[in-house]
Each structure stands twice: as C-alpha cells, then as structure tokens.
C-alpha cells in the first residue's frame, strides 16, 4: 500500500480510467502507476488509456478481477494504491481477508483490529473504501445480521451477497 494521503483528499495520481459495465451498473475504475486507486459506482466519463504502461496494466488487472468476480469466481486482487489514514487502511486490509461468500460484522472487524467497541469507526472506514467489490465492504453487516448501508444501495449489496452465495464452493457441483 502507498503512503497515506490526507483523508478525503481527491488529489490522486489518476492516469488511466476505465468504464466497466457490470450486472449491478456502470463502474468507474481508476489507476495510476502505483496501482488501482478506485472502483466506484459512478460514471467517470469516457475511458482513458493512460499515459504509462504500468497504469494501463493496473486498470486491465482490475477489469480482469471484476470480470472473474461477476463470472462467479473469487478474483485475484490487482495491485492497489490505497490512500487513507492508517486506521482506514487497516480496515480495508481486513475487508480483503473476508472469504468469498462470508460476512463479518462491524464489531468483529473492530475486535480483529484490537478496537473493541469500535464498530462505528469501522463503519466509517468501510464507507470511505475506495475499491468497491474487490475490497469487499459489502461483506460487512450489522451485529444483528441486518445489511447496514452500502454506497450503491442495499439492493446492490443484496445482489453481491446473493451472487457470492450462489457461486460459493459449497454449492458448486463436482466436475464443473
């Protein structure tokens, strides 16, 4: 991971951009020379090839990972260039460790990070996650099992969780 930028800073070294059409809508993938900077649920304008081969490779890696995800296969995470506070980056790293098809509560993530009682802080970091789907903030739910929030809306969160459940190894047929 890259050194932290000022929290909330929009000054990211984006040199390549890709519009990715997915079953849950248009995604904007942005990358620079150091890795993928963002995957968001928004139209970011036209795709931009990038000024460096490294930035193009990072965008292509993210597109490949998203393609695998939507095909029902746990994706290989591309190189990421995450900008945030140390706590945010710790939460995002913990999110990336949640296995395909499983969920964790905000409180479980807080305890994992040694922040007993820090569920709201985890929720705040989760909300600021710049890498939708591949850093799976959709796999975090409330302690009572309710979905909680999601930047793209609860219907998208439900879809992503159902998609993973439908393609989880326990449900796959042998020889498939």
N, C-alpha and C positions, 0 to 999 in steps of 0.2 A: 504494500500500500504506500501511497505517496504521503509526503508530509502534509499536515493539516493546513487547510486554508481557513480563512476566517469563516466561522459558522454562518451559513446563509449566503455566503459570497457567490455571486453569479459569474465572477471572473474566472472562468475555467478555460484552459487552453484547447478549445474545440477546433479541430482542423478537419474532421470528417463527420459526416452526418448521413443517416440512412432512415428512410421511412419504411417501416416493416408492417405489412398487412398481416393481422393475426385474427383468429376466431373471436377475440374479445375487442377488436377495434385496431385502429392505427396506433403504432408505437413509434416513438422517436428514439433512435439510437445515436448517441454522440460519443466520439472518441478523440483522443489526442495521441501524441507519440508515446505516452507512458501507459496507455490502456483505455478501457471503456470508462467514460465519465458519467454517462447517464442513459437510462432506458426509462422513458416516461410515456404516459398515456395522453399524448397530445400531438397535434400536427405541428411539426417543426419547420414546415416549409419544404422545399424540394431537397432531395438528396444531394449531398456534396461529396465528391470523390475523395477529397483530402489532398493535402499538399505533400504528404510523405507516405512512403510505402508502409511504414510502421503504423500510422494512423489508419490507413486503409485496411491493413491486416487485422487490427483490433476491431474495427467495425464488422468486417467479414466474420471474425470469430464470434462476435455477439450474435450476428444473424444466423450463423450455423447453430449456436447454442439454443436460440429461440426456435429455430426450425425443429431441432431434436425435441425440445420441450413440448411443442404443440403436436408433434408426431407421437407423443406418449412415452418418450424415453428420457430418463434423467439426464440433463445436459452436462457437458464438460464446461466448467466455468471459464470464460475467457479472462485474459489479463485485465484487472480492474485498476483504475486510478481514482480511489475514493478520497473525497475531500470532506472533512468534518472534524469535530472535536475528538479527542482520544476516546471519550465515552461512546460517542456515536459510532466510531469505527469499531469499537469492541462489540457493540450490539450488532452491527452489520456482519461482523465475523461470526458471531454466534448464530445469526439467522442462516448464514451459509452452511452451517453444520446441521441444521434440522433436516433429517432424511426425507426424501421424496415420499409424499403421501401421509406424512405425520404432521401433527400440530404440537405447539407448545404454548403455554400461557405467558402473558407478560411477566407475571410473578416468577415463573420458572426460569425465564431468561435472566431476570434480575438476580435471582439466587445463584444461578450459574456464574454470574459476573461478580459475586460477592457483595451485591447491593440489596440485601434483604429489605423488603418494604419499598423497593424502587420500581414497582410496576409502572407507575405513571411516567417515570423518567425513561423507561424502556419504550413505552408507548410514544413518547415524544421523539426519541431517536428513530423508532420504527417509521413514524410519519415523515421524517426527513430522509429516508432511504432513497438515494438517487438511482438505484438499479432495480427497477420493478421486475418481478417474476424471477429473474436469475438469482438475486439476493432475496430469498423468498419471505418477505414481510407478510404475505398473505397467509403463511402458515402459523401466524401468531394470533391467538384468540384470548378471550377473557377467561378468568378462572372458572366461571360457571359454564363454560363451553360456548357461550354466545360469540358471534363473529367479531364484535368490536367494529372498528372502522376500516376503511380502505380508500386510498386516494381515488381509485377509479370507480368506487361504489361497491356496495355489498353484493350486487348481482354478479359483478366480475369476480369478486373474492369467492363467492359460492361456486362459480363456474370453474375457477382454477383448482379449488379443493376437490370438486367432483371429478374433474379431468384427471387429477393425480390419483384419486381413489380408483377410478375406472382402469387406470393403467399401472396400478401398483403390482409388484411381483406376486403377491399372494393371490391375485385374481387372474394372472396370465395363464393361459393354457400351456402345457408342456409341448415343446416342439414348435412353438410359434416363432 
